Amino acid sequence: MATNIKSSIQAWIQDKIGIGENRDRLQLLSKRLDSLAVLQQMTLPVHLPLSEQLQDDALRLVGLTRDDVCLAIHRSDPMFRYPLQHHGGQLEVTLAEYVAAGHGAANVVASMASGAERLLDFGCGYGRVSRFLRQALPDVAIHGLDPKASAMAFQQDTLGLMPHSDGLTYDLLFAGSVFTHLRPLDFKAALKDVVALLSPGGKALITLHPFIGKGYQVFDSTEESALPELEDNLNESDYVSAYCSRDFLDAALMDSCPTASVEVLDGKLFGGSQVYIAIKL
Ligand SMILES: C[S@@+](CC[C@H](N)C(=O)[O-])C[C@H]1O[C@@H](n2cnc3c(N)ncnc32)[C@H](O)[C@@H]1O
């Protein structure tokens, strides 16, 4: 009798948490949602149809207007689509956060830009930050580089960003939420790339999750894995959520440029959670 009750309770719990008969149903549901999302993505216009009112409201929060900044959002911009999912479809909150993150970062970059003539947004994505860099630094040539072809096309065609071309070096480089997504070997390689892209005396501003105690930790879940329907979706084997220690950063930098200095900027966070690290050659 007791065994019967125990196995009934066990079956009930397994069913509730999806490891009993519900397991297959949850997998089916998840696959169905993914397939519907792929089909829906095919019908979206390249620029999401966000009303002028919505754009004006979001820009007003940072003292800007649509004359100052283009707020076209690409349909595959994970920096917009993932928070939108997190906020259960609340466009107003999501757009306000998007603008606050981009505008805030551009101001931090601008505070380091004295004398800079050419700036690179390294891993620029679909322009959450670069559109505000163009507004904050009208006299600086703003270039972008990203492995996503759709992001580069959108940045050039809609936001007026110049692509990086071989041989160009920069007085200032910004990498927002790029190093937070790389496996350790890719982190080291990308840091070498950053150092090589700087002109003599140049500066880089990268963002990281707050340092962990030691080593390097990666997790598979990212905004890309949550939105497999997006164009140029990045694979979990290359693109992760990464947390590094200060020792790891120092050692990686020692490999790339032993004479570079590192400063953690106090009191400022990118997107509310990432720290800014200034690297000077
Ligand atoms: C989280 S998104 C951030 C995009 C943009 N910086 C922003 O803040 O909106 C990370 C971006 O880094 C790009 N990326 C990934 N690996 C990269 C690498 N090794 N070098 C440069 N960019 C990379 C991705 O394609 C993606 O657009």
The ligand as an ORCA input file, in Angstrom:
! r2SCAN-3c Opt
* xyz 0 1
  C      25.712     40.966    -27.011
  S      26.014     41.476    -28.637
  C      26.402     43.197    -28.362
  C      26.228     44.032    -29.580
  C      26.522     45.511    -29.358
  N      27.867     45.733    -28.926
  C      25.548     46.090    -28.347
  O      25.963     46.399    -27.234
  O      24.368     46.186    -28.685
  C      27.614     40.779    -29.001
  C      28.076     41.027    -30.426
  O      29.417     40.565    -30.550
  C      29.579     39.981    -31.823
  N      30.733     39.051    -31.741
  C      30.743     37.760    -31.384
  N      31.988     37.272    -31.420
  C      32.791     38.284    -31.817
  C      34.210     38.406    -32.049
  N      35.040     37.376    -31.876
  N      34.679     39.601    -32.450
  C      33.860     40.667    -32.627
  N      32.514     40.599    -32.409
  C      31.999     39.430    -32.019
  C      28.252     39.302    -32.092
  O      28.020     39.062    -33.460
  C      27.262     40.284    -31.475
  O      26.769     41.200    -32.427
*
